[in-house]
Amino acid sequence: MNILLINHYAGSPSLGMEFRPYYMAREWLKMGHQTRIVGASFSHLRKQQPVKRKEEIVDGISYSWIKTNCYQGNGIGRIISMALFIGKLFVIYKQLLRDFVPDVVIASSTYPLDNYVAYKIARHYGAKMVYEIHDLWPLSPMELGGYSPRHPFIRVMQRAEDFAYRHCDGVVCMLPKAAEHCIEHGLPAEKFHYVPNGIVLEDWEQPELLPAEHRQLIDQLKAEGRFLVGYAGGHALSNSLDVLLDAAKRMDKQRFAIVLVGNGTEKDRLSQRVEKEHIESVWFLNPIPKKAIPSFLAEMDILYLGWNRNPLYRFGISPNKIFDYMMSEKPVVHAVEAGNDPVAEADCGLSVEPGNAAAIAGAMEKLSQMSEEERRQMGAHGKRFVLENHTYSVLAKRFIDCIQES
């Protein structure tokens, strides 16, 4: 089967996020399916942009890059980038696919506008069309950004979403509880399929070593007999790290150590808060390569993941971070209120309400009082859950099954 995957923000291990298109395509290649990924020449999610050429092969996967503008933030520059990407693809798709006839066309660019061009391409080649949903647009900018349903941008996106549900052969969604929303907007119930995010087993088989500064601090904290609480990921408002600092203030500063690895817009402010409020049990470390994350998680005793309250989470969550946490075989303190809770499903930690510093501190204290064997068994539940449900080999097969059922 030839698969055309349209994803404005597609990346690769060398370019950075988004990783899902690459890992899906790599597994599909092992199954005998050829994939061509069409992405934009610029994405705000990547750590670096592709070289200035239209096409390249990455690990057997064909990438085609459509020239778009550079931009920052979520303003007019990003909207122009969307328009350029979709508009140019409408014009050049026959040239782009001169040596590749798709059997299925997947629209997967977060925003739903690419469904128009995906439908046109699918009709031209007699292919199936699949809409892959990352986030629910335009509901996300409405509920997160406060946009009115009457805003011109929202109206355009709403028409595109409704068009996708009416014309696609199937929907593959990363949010387990989104079916009701899709059905309300015109999708037949039998066309909804849930395929979440996952992990890459190779990252866990030969992980990179920790940088010297990280190794030195962790060794020092262990020598002091500290109970290590780890966090690896972005430092943004959405990561609910302020409440983690509030929890740290309630915990024994001599017994616990909270170690945060990563970067983000809120890191400087959080660091200043730690210094100003004399929170002596919190350390911030620089970001590390993706393949070194397993080495960091392995050194922790427990791990933290928190969410702010958000009405969008009623449709479910599927963060890559939680599956990395589970693979490390460490118990997780999960501060969440959502349509699903992977930690509770896997029985691999303690879930508490978001924003409750006392509950978070209490969960960490409870886990610290358990024996090492009890924590090991809890962590093992998480790894087993991921291996059974969230490796890309499993997910890629589920995706293909969804296509074939459509």
WOJOUR-V734679 format. One record per pair of residues at least 12 apart in sequence whose C-alpha atoms are under 8 Angstrom apart, sorted by the first residue. I is the first residue (numbers start at 1). GAP is how many residues later the second one is. Records with the same first field share a line. If there is no record, write none. Layout:
I->GAP, GAP
//
This chain:
1->31, 32, 33, 101, 102, 103
2->31, 32, 33, 34, 98, 99, 100, 101, 102
3->30, 31, 32, 33, 99, 100, 101, 102, 103
4->31, 32, 33, 34, 98, 99, 100, 101, 102
5->16, 30, 31, 32, 33, 100, 101, 102, 103
6->31, 32, 33, 99, 100, 101, 102, 103, 108, 112
7->14, 30, 31, 32, 33, 100, 101, 102, 103
8->30, 31, 32, 35, 74, 77, 100, 101
9->30, 31, 33, 34, 35, 36, 37, 100
10->12, 27, 28, 29, 30
11->35
14->34
15->31, 32, 33, 34, 35
16->29, 30, 31, 32
17->28, 29, 30
18->27, 28
20->177
21->16
22->39
23->177, 369
24->368, 371, 372
25->36
26->33, 34, 35
27->365, 366, 369
28->368, 369
29->31, 32
34->27
35->26, 27
36->25, 26, 27, 28
37->24, 25, 26, 27
38->25, 26, 27, 28
39->24, 25, 26, 27
40->25, 26, 27, 28, 45
41->24, 25, 26, 27
42->25, 26, 27, 28
43->27
44->27, 28, 29
50->15
53->12
54->12, 13
64->32
66->19, 22, 23
67->17, 18
68->13, 16, 17
69->12, 15
86->27, 28, 31
89->28
90->27
93->28
101->24
102->20, 23, 25
103->19, 22, 23, 24, 25
104->18, 23, 24, 25, 26, 299
105->13, 14, 16, 17, 22, 23, 24, 25
106->12, 23, 24, 25, 26
107->22, 23, 24, 25
108->23, 24, 25, 26
109->25
110->23, 24, 25, 26, 27
111->24, 26, 27, 46
112->25, 45, 48, 49, 52
113->44, 47, 48
115->16, 45, 48, 49
116->44, 47, 48
119->48, 49
128->40, 41, 275, 278
129->39, 40, 41
130->38, 39, 40, 41, 42, 273
131->33, 37, 39, 40, 41
132->39, 40, 41, 42
133->38, 39, 40, 41, 42
134->39, 40, 41
135->40
137->20, 21, 24
138->16, 19, 20, 23
140->172
142->12
143->168, 169
161->24
162->23, 24
165->17, 20, 21, 22, 23
166->20, 21
169->22, 237
170->21, 22, 23, 232, 233, 236
171->20, 21, 22
172->20, 21, 22, 23, 227, 230
173->19, 20, 21, 22, 23
174->20, 21, 22, 23, 143, 144
175->19, 20, 21, 140, 141, 142, 143
176->18, 20, 139, 140, 141, 163, 164
177->137, 138, 139, 162, 163
178->137, 138
179->13
191->215
193->209
195->200, 203, 204
196->122, 194, 199
197->121, 122, 123, 193, 198
198->122, 125, 188, 192, 193, 194, 197
199->121, 124, 125, 187, 191, 192, 193
200->191, 192
201->190
203->88, 91
204->87, 90
207->84, 85, 86, 87, 88
208->81, 83, 84, 85, 87
209->83, 86
210->78, 82, 85, 86
211->77
214->71
218->81
221->36
225->30
226->28, 29, 30, 31
227->28, 29, 30, 74, 141
228->28, 29, 30, 31, 71, 72, 73, 74
229->27, 28, 29, 30, 71, 72, 73, 74, 75
230->28, 29, 30, 31, 67, 70, 71, 72, 73, 74
231->27, 28, 29, 30, 72, 73, 74
232->28, 29, 30, 61, 65, 89
233->27, 28, 29, 30, 88
234->28, 29, 30
235->27, 28, 29, 30, 31, 32
236->28, 29, 30, 31
237->29
238->69, 70
239->66, 67, 68, 69
240->66, 67, 68, 115
241->29, 65
242->28
243->112, 113, 114
244->113, 116
245->29, 34, 37
246->111
247->110, 111, 113, 114
248->31, 33, 34, 113
249->30
250->108, 111
251->110, 114
253->27, 28
254->27
256->25
257->24, 25, 26
258->23, 24, 25
259->23, 24, 25, 26
260->22, 23, 24, 25
261->23, 24, 25, 26, 27
262->23, 24, 25, 26
263->23, 24
271->13
294->30, 34
297->28, 31, 33
298->30, 31, 32
300->30
301->29, 30
302->28, 29, 30, 31, 62, 65
303->22, 27, 28, 29, 30
304->28, 29, 30
305->17, 27, 28, 29, 30
306->28, 29, 30, 48
307->28, 29, 30, 47, 48
308->28, 46, 47
309->27, 28, 45, 46
313->24, 25, 26
314->23, 24, 25, 26
315->23, 24, 25
316->22, 23, 24, 25
317->21, 22, 23, 24
322->20, 21
323->63, 67
326->22, 53, 56, 57, 59, 60
327->55, 56, 59
328->51, 55
329->47, 49, 50, 51, 52, 53, 54
330->18, 45, 46, 48, 49, 50, 52
331->17, 18, 19, 36, 44, 45, 47, 48, 51
332->16, 17, 18
333->16, 17, 18, 19, 27, 30, 31
334->15, 16, 17, 18
335->16, 17, 18, 19, 20, 25
336->15, 16, 17, 18
337->16, 17
343->39
346->35, 36, 39
347->31, 34, 35
348->30, 31, 32, 33, 34
349->29, 30
350->13
//
